[in-house]
């Protein structure tokens, strides 16, 4: 890696880890009696593990992880714009704002230096 990891990248990675952990926990609870559909719960666990792997990649400076998070955030940005136009305004604004913040952090000059390695 070209430099030390910027604090913003660490923040995005930690938030990504938390997202993965929430998916895993929701999936595990879904497996208990009275929980959700079995395959849905298994899907949540797998998704959570993938998200955690992407978070680990961000911490290591993986360009693939940065690209995956970027794709998800662009999709989130687009869905937020649709929500602003068609649905709950505040939810859409929040979604757009978070997506923009994550994208700015991951594509800042310092982040670019970190991910160059």
N, C-alpha and C positions, 0 to 999 in steps of 0.2 A: 504494500500500500504506500501511496505517495506521502501520506501525512497521518497525523493523529485523527481519531474519529471526532467530528464536531458534536457538540452537545445536542444540537437539533436532530442529528441522525440517531443518536442514542435515545432521545425522547420518542421519535417515531418508532424505533425498534421496540421500546418498552411498551408503548401503546399497542403495537402489533402483537406482542407477546400476550398482553392482557386480553385482547380480542380472541386470540387462539385459546387461551385458558378458559374464557367464558364459553366458547363453543364446546370444548372438551367436557367441562363441568355440566353444561346443559345436556350433552349427549349421554353422559353417565347417568344423570338423574332420569333421563328419558328411558333408560333400560329397566328401571325399577317398575314393579307392578303399579298400574295406574298411570304410568308415564306415557310418552308419545309412541308412535309407531316404531317398531324395532329398527327397521332399515333407515328411517329418518334419524334416529338416535345414533346409529353407527355412522351415518353420513356426517353428522355434526362432529363426532369424535375424529373422523378422518380429516375433515376440513380444519378442525382445530390443530391437528398435528401438522398439517401443511402450513397453516398460518404461523405456527411456532417455528417451523423450519425456515420460513421466509424471514422471520424476525431475527433468527440466529444469523442468517446470511447478511442481513443489513449490518449487524454488529461486526461482521468480518469484512465488510466492504464488497460483498458480492454484487456485481453489476446485474446479474439475473434477478436477484431479490429486489433491487431498486426498480428494475423494469416491471416486475410483477406488481409491486406496490403502485407504481405509476399507472399501470393499466387499470387496476382496481379503482384508483382515485379519479381517473378520467371518467370511468363509467359512473362513479358516484357523483361526480360533478354534473354530468349529463342528466342523471336521474334527479339531482337536486334542482336543476333548471326546469325540468318537466314538473316537478312538485311546486315550484314557485308559480308556474303558469297555470297548472291544473288543480293543484291540491293545497295542502296546508302550507301557507306562505312561510311561517316561521321554521317549520321543519326543513323546508327546501333551502331557506337561507342558511340555516345551520349546516346542512349537508354541503352546500357550496363553499361556505367559509372554511370548514374543516378540510375539504379536499384541496382548496387553494393553499392553505397553510402547509399541508403535508407536501404538496408539489413544490412549493417555494423552498421549503427546507431541504428536500431531497435533491433539488437541482440548483442549489446555491453554489457560489464559487468554492467555498470551503468543502461542501459535499462533493463537488466535482473532483477536487484534488484528492479527497479520500477514496473515492471510487475509481480513480485512475489505475491503481495498482493492478 
